[in-house]
Amino acid sequence: MRRALLALLALLGVVAAACTAFDFPPPTASSSDAAPETALPDASVEAGTLSAYLDTNDAARLCAQLFQCPRLADAIALSIALPVDTPSPLGFSACMDWVAGPIDPERIGLTQQRALLAAVAAATTCQAAGAALPVQPADAGATCGLTCADPTDLASCTAEAGTFLVPCTPPYFGQTGACFADDAGALCVSTGACTTGLSCANEAQTLIDCLPPTNASFVSYDCTLTARSCAVLSKSGLADCVLPGHNTAPCPLHDRRDACDGTSVLACAGGLTAQTEFDCFAVGRTCSVSTAGDARCVATTDTCTPFDADQNQCTGTTKISVCIGGVPSSYDCATIGKSCVPGGASQTAHCG
């Protein structure tokens, strides 16, 4: 029990503080941990021609929610490791690029990830938007740490990130369980026989952490929520959630950062499960990282970035300039029943 709890204590780390440098180098630049440069496929990639998380209007609805709902961006990052609010200040164009820009159509769990984001976009209140996610913003409790909010919900709190509620059900957990607390904290525990240690179940979708000493209960995590599958590692003989072509978790130190891993964007939102990579090569792009550590999929044919000076600018009362997949455009907020709200020090202009 204690081993699994120590692992879960890293469950909801503080989402990385976003950086303010927007000086993205050319796409050929690589980070210190990047793989050798790989030639891009001979393909023309433009916004709207490839798969995306959401269409432009639903993406605008979701991104508008971030400006209205405190900590919703954190909840998205902790749920599916999508860094919609990086870098700072909170940017409408940057969010639109993540949500409506090109995404690998073969991404593991893409259908499930899309459904969660679509539910957030369709929500009409902040409470409903948060409740649509596996990790949900909640009111702070009396003390921080891992506790049971009730018999079926885990509450995790840190001083920096606040309190988040995690229902003991899929999709975050592999199976429905109950919240169990002792003097060391709390866990969402499912009952049933299990194999000692860490193993895989449900055709490599679920990571099982078997609880000693009886091996009659376990904690399970759905690896596909963050585009990973479960695999037994050859060196340790234990299982973990890993990305295709990798033999370790993306962020083994449970750190908080964005970086390039070869031609992929490495996204570490902090914690045991909020970590993933976005395959830029699969959509004819590569990874570029700023000096401050913010990473994006880019291409040599891009004519804009979400951080250019002419981005997030209101034209009239309803239109805002955005850059999606390297292509500049003007989005009419009136399409989703909103106007263009001027920005400030902590956030850019946005639909609202």
N, C-alpha and C positions, 0 to 999 in steps of 0.2 A: 504494500500500500504506500509506504513512504517513498519508494523509488518512483512510482508513477506520479505521486503528488509533486515531487521535486521537478519532474519534467513538466508538469502542468503549471507550475509556478511561473514558467516562462511563457505561458499561453498568450497573454495579452500584454505585450510590452508597449511602451510609449511609442506612438508613431513618430518617426523621425522628424525633427525640426526641418522645415523646408529651407532651402538655400535661396539666396537672392541673386546669384550670378547667372546671367543668361548667355554667357559667351561660349556657345557651342562651337567646337572646332569642326573642321571639315569631316565628312563621314569616314575618311580614311584613318583618322586618329583612333587610337585604342588606349584603354586603360592599362595599368600595370598588371592586372590579373587577366587580361584578355588573351584569347587564343590567337595563333598566327592569323594574319589577315586572310580572309577568304573572298574570292572573287564573287561579285553579285551575279545572280542569274540574269540571263538576257531576257528581261521582261519590262514592260512599261507599267508602272504602278502609279495610279492616280487616285485621289480620294473619291470614293463612291463606286469604284470598279471592283473592289475586293470586299471580302467579308469584314464586318465591323461588329462591335458589341450591340450597338443600337443604331437605328436610322437617325438622320440629323435632327428631326423634330423631337424624338424621344430623348436623344442625347441632350438637347437644349433643356428639356424639362428636368432631366436629372441634374445637369450642371446648375440650373437655376436653384434647385433644392439646396445645393451646398451653401449658397449664400444666405439662405433663410433658416437653415437648421444647424445649430451648433453641434459639432462633433460627428455629423453624418459622414463627412469625408473620412474621418478616422475609422468609423464603423465599417465603411466599404473596404478600406485598406486591411483592417483586421479580419474581414470576412473572406475576401478573395485576393488580397495582396495587390489590388489595383490602386496605384498612387495618384488618384484623381486630383489631389490638391497640391502637388509638387510642381515646381518650387514656389516659394512665397514671393510676393503676396498672392493670396488665392486668386487664380486666373481663370476667367471664363473660357478663353481660347485654349489654354492648356488642358482644361477638363474636356472640352469638345474634341481635341486631338486624341486624347486617350480613348474616349467612349465611341466616337464616330469615325476615327481613323482606321486604317487597315489592320486587321488581326488575322493571325494564322487560322484558316478555316478548319484545320485539323487539330486545333488546340484541345487538349484533353479537358473534358468537362465544360466545353464552350456553351452547350445548350443550357446547362444548369446555371452557369454564370450569367448568361444573357437573361434568363428568366428572373433572376434576382434583381439585376439592374433595371429591367423593365418594370418590375413591381415597385421599385423605388421611384422611377420616373412617373408612374401612374398615380402615386400617392398624392392626396390632397392636403395632408397635414404632416408636420414633422414627426408626430408620433407614429403615424401610419408608415412613413418612409423608413423610420428606424426599425419598426416591427417587421418589415419585409425582409430584413437581413438576419443571418445566423448570429451575428454579433451586434447587439443593439445598445445604443446610448441609453443610459438610465440615470436616475437621480442618485447622487452620492449617498452612500451609507454612513453609518457612524464611524466605521474604521475601514481602512484600506487593506486589501489582501484578497484572498479567495474565500468566499463564504457561500452558503446556500441562501438564495433569496427566498426560496420556498422549496418544497420537495422535488420540483421538476426543473428548477432554474438555478444555474450557477451565476454568481456575481463576482466579477473581477474588478479591482480598483487599484489604480496607482495615483499618486499625488499629482503627477503631470498630466495624465490622460483622462482622469476621472473614472467614473464607474460604467461598466458595460455588463449587460445581461446576456448570458449564453444559455438558451434553452437546451435541456439534455435530450435533444432529438436530432435526427438528420435535418439539414445536410451537414452541419458542422461535425456532429458525431456520427459515426458509422451506424450505430443502432440506438434506439431509444433507451434511456436509462433513468436513474433517479439520482438526485443530488445527495451525496453523503459527505458529512463533515466530521472532523475530529480536531484534536488540538493543533494539528499541523496545517489545517486548511480544509479545502473541499474538493470533491471530484464528482463528475458525472459517471456513474458506474452502471454497467449492464451486467446481468447475471447469466451464467452459463459456463460450461467447461471450456478451458482455454489452455494453450500450450505455454509453458514457462518462457518468460522473456517477451520479446517483440516479434510478432509474426504478421503475415498477410492473410486477408480473407476476401471473399466476394470478388474473385477473379482479379486480384491485385488492386482493388479499389480502396480497400480499408486496411489501415494499420491498427493492429490489436496489441494493447499493452496489458498483459496478463498480471493480475494482482496476487502476489503471494500472501500467506503461505498455502492457501487452500486450492488455488488455481480454479476457483469457481465463480470468479467475477473479473471484469476487465473494463478498460477504457478504450474506446475505438474512435478513430479519426477518419473522415472521408478525404482521401488524398486528392481526389479529382476536383475538389472545390478550388484548389489552387493549381490546377493543370498538372498534377503529378500522379504517379501511380506508386503502388507499394512494391518494394523489392527487397529480397534478402541480400545483404551485402556480403561479398565473399570474404573480406578481411575479418569482420566481426562475427559473422554468422547471424546477426540480428537484422531485423527489417527496419525500413524507414520509408518515408515518402520522398521519392526522387523524381527528377525530370528525365525525359527520354535522353539517352546517351550519357547519363551521369550515374555515379555510384555513391554519391553522398547527398545529403540535403542541401538545398541552395545556400542557406545561411546557417551553418552548423553552430555558430556562436550565438545564434538568436539575436543578431545585431540589428541595427536600424540604419539602412543606407540604400541608395540606388547606385548602380555601377554598370559597367559593360563586362560581359563575359563573352569574349569573342564578338560575334555579331548579334548577341542577344542582350536584352536589358534585364539585369538582375534587380529584383525589387524585394527588399527586406523591410517589412513594416514593423518588425520586432515580434519576438515570441516564437513559440514552437511550431506554429502552423502558418502564420501570415508571411509566407515567403514563396517566391516563384520566379520564373523567367519568361520574357516575351521574345519569341523567335522572330527577329527582324528579317533574317535571311529568307524565311518562308514567304514573305510578302515582297521580296525583291529589294530589301532595304538592309541597312546595317545599323550598328549602335554607335552613337556619339555621346560623349559625356563631357559636361562642362567642368571647369576647374573647381567648381564648388561641389561636384559629385552628383549632379542631376543627369540622368540618362534618358535618351529617347531613341526611337527608330527614325532614321533619316535616310535620304537619298541624294545623290549628286544633282538630281533634277529638281529638287525642292526649290521653290521660289520664295518661301517664307518660313519662319518658325513662330510658334505661339507667343514668343517673347519679344518680337520686334516692336519698335516704338509705335508703329501704326496699327498694332493689334489692340483689341479690347477698347476700341474707340467708338463712341456713339455717333451716329449720323441721324440727325433729326431726333424724333422721340422714340423710335422703335428699332432702328437698325444698328447692328454692332459688327465690327470687323473681327473675323476669326481666321485661323489657319489650321486646316485639317489635312493631315497627310502631306504636308508641304505645299498645299494649294491654298492661296488666299481667296476669301469670299466674304460676302456681307450677308449676315443672317438677320432676318426680320423677326424680332421677338413677338410681333403681333400675330404671327402664325400660331403661337401657343398661348395667345391671349395675354401677353405681357408687353411691357415697354422696356426701353434700354435705360438702366439706372447707372448714373455716373459713378466712377470708382473713387477710392480714397487710399489712405496709407496702408490699410490692412487687406484690401481686396480691390480687384480691378472693376471696371464697368461690367455689367452683366444684364441678362434678361431677368426682370423681376417685377 
